[in-house]
């Protein structure tokens, strides 16, 4: 395969994958909310600076998982918002321009400009790689790190278990230092316990109609308390060994998780295609006769 054909294929790959990303991007599609990119990070920074001065009431963990956490989250969400638009638009421009130039040369048109085309490919590939890679970093950080305010539970929907023979229940995901661990991340959104599960949903509905013991072990009112307390005392039957979170009838969370993951993976391939574009652009610039 000639260098020129590989150059053209890299351009087409960038264009095609970015068009897909543009149609499913979690921020561009509005699936994660319309307010991303409009957060007041200046206020978050001021709150963090004020908290740093108050050492008596806020230690290092308080700062790290409190105002510092909110500041980092704000800046990274805003960064992902900006980079999703910037990198996708620029990659489409790169793929279209370099693809057209490569196609012209493949049909033996404007062969005297092959060296210039190679130089354009080198510059565009480098810039495209940097922008797309920065987006990948922001996407990965938000996808795996930041909570969604949705209570975390295991695969069966359990978020607390009985503490011995007492009426207290231990929260499964309580963390003394990091209260955010009590909530699911966007990467958790793809799991069955956060989405519609036909078997669990209708089993719960049938049990509710018959007033069976199984529904007495469901209590969502105390779930959020697990972010601040290691133990809770929910209103459940004395025979319950665990506390369940009610099954969800919603499927939108899986869609959000899939959008994050798909754009992350496709953007990594776009990064590789940009590297290929830059590399073969450089080779064409050095030896334009090899197109």
Residue pairs with C-beta under 8 A, 6 or more apart in sequence:
2 290
2 291
3 280
3 283
3 284
3 287
3 290
3 291
4 102
4 105
4 106
4 114
4 284
4 290
4 291
5 106
6 276
6 280
7 98
7 102
7 117
7 118
7 121
7 277
7 280
7 281
7 284
8 98
8 99
8 102
8 103
8 106
10 98
10 125
10 273
10 274
10 276
10 277
10 280
11 94
11 95
11 96
11 98
11 99
11 102
11 121
11 277
12 95
12 99
13 95
13 269
13 270
13 273
13 276
14 91
14 94
14 95
14 98
14 128
14 270
14 273
14 274
14 277
15 91
15 92
15 94
15 95
15 96
15 99
16 95
17 266
17 267
17 269
17 270
17 273
18 88
18 91
18 92
18 95
18 270
19 92
20 266
21 88
21 262
21 263
21 266
21 267
21 270
22 28
22 88
22 92
23 29
24 259
24 262
24 263
25 84
25 88
25 259
25 263
26 32
26 84
26 256
26 259
26 260
26 263
27 36
27 37
27 80
27 81
27 84
27 85
28 84
28 85
28 88
29 259
31 252
31 255
31 256
31 259
32 186
32 256
36 77
36 78
36 80
36 81
37 77
37 78
37 81
37 82
39 74
39 77
39 78
40 74
41 71
41 74
41 75
41 78
44 67
44 70
44 71
44 74
44 75
45 71
47 67
47 70
47 71
48 63
48 67
48 68
48 70
48 71
50 67
51 58
51 62
51 63
51 66
51 67
51 68
52 58
52 63
58 66
58 67
61 177
61 178
65 177
65 178
65 179
65 180
69 180
73 142
73 146
76 138
76 141
76 142
76 146
77 142
77 146
79 134
79 138
80 135
80 138
80 139
80 142
83 131
83 134
83 135
83 138
84 135
84 139
84 263
86 131
86 135
87 128
87 131
87 132
87 134
87 135
87 267
90 127
90 128
90 131
91 128
91 131
91 132
91 270
91 274
94 124
94 125
94 127
94 128
94 274
94 277
97 120
97 124
98 117
98 120
98 121
98 124
98 277
98 281
101 113
101 117
101 120
101 121
102 117
104 110
105 111
105 113
105 114
105 117
105 291
111 288
111 291
114 284
114 288
114 289
114 291
115 284
115 285
115 288
117 281
117 284
118 280
118 281
118 282
118 283
118 284
118 285
118 286
118 288
119 281
119 285
120 281
121 277
121 278
121 280
121 281
121 282
121 284
122 278
122 281
122 282
122 285
123 278
123 281
124 274
124 277
124 278
124 281
125 274
125 275
125 276
125 277
125 278
125 279
125 281
126 274
126 278
128 270
128 274
128 277
129 271
129 274
129 275
129 278
132 267
132 270
132 271
132 274
133 271
135 267
136 264
136 267
136 268
136 271
139 260
139 263
139 264
139 267
140 264
142 186
142 260
143 185
143 186
143 187
143 260
143 261
143 264
144 185
144 186
144 187
145 185
146 180
146 185
146 186
147 180
147 181
147 182
147 183
147 184
147 185
148 183
148 184
148 185
148 186
148 188
148 189
149 183
150 183
150 184
150 188
150 189
150 194
150 253
151 159
151 182
151 183
151 184
151 220
151 223
151 224
151 226
151 245
152 159
152 172
152 173
152 181
152 182
152 183
152 184
152 188
153 159
153 172
153 173
153 193
153 244
153 245
154 172
154 193
155 191
155 192
155 193
156 193
156 242
156 244
157 193
157 200
157 244
157 245
157 246
157 247
158 172
158 242
158 243
158 244
158 245
159 171
159 172
159 173
159 223
159 226
159 243
159 244
159 245
160 169
160 170
160 171
160 172
160 222
160 226
160 232
160 234
160 242
160 243
161 169
161 170
161 172
161 241
161 242
161 243
162 168
162 169
162 170
162 240
162 241
162 242
163 169
163 170
163 231
167 233
167 238
168 231
168 232
168 233
169 231
169 232
169 233
169 234
169 236
169 242
169 243
170 230
170 231
171 182
171 225
171 226
171 229
171 230
171 231
171 232
172 226
173 181
173 182
173 226
174 181
174 182
174 226
174 227
174 229
174 230
175 181
175 182
176 230
179 227
179 228
180 227
182 224
182 226
182 227
183 227
184 194
186 256
186 257
186 260
187 257
187 260
187 261
188 194
188 257
189 195
189 253
189 254
189 256
189 257
190 253
190 254
190 257
190 258
190 261
193 245
193 248
194 248
194 253
194 254
195 248
195 250
195 251
195 253
195 254
196 247
196 248
196 249
196 250
196 251
197 247
197 248
200 247
201 247
201 248
201 249
203 214
204 214
204 215
204 218
204 246
204 247
207 214
207 215
208 215
213 237
213 239
213 240
216 236
216 237
216 239
216 240
217 236
217 237
217 240
217 241
217 242
217 243
217 244
218 236
218 243
218 244
218 245
218 246
219 234
219 235
219 236
219 243
219 244
220 245
220 246
221 234
221 235
222 232
222 233
222 234
222 243
223 245
225 232
226 232
232 243
234 243
236 243
283 290
284 290
284 291
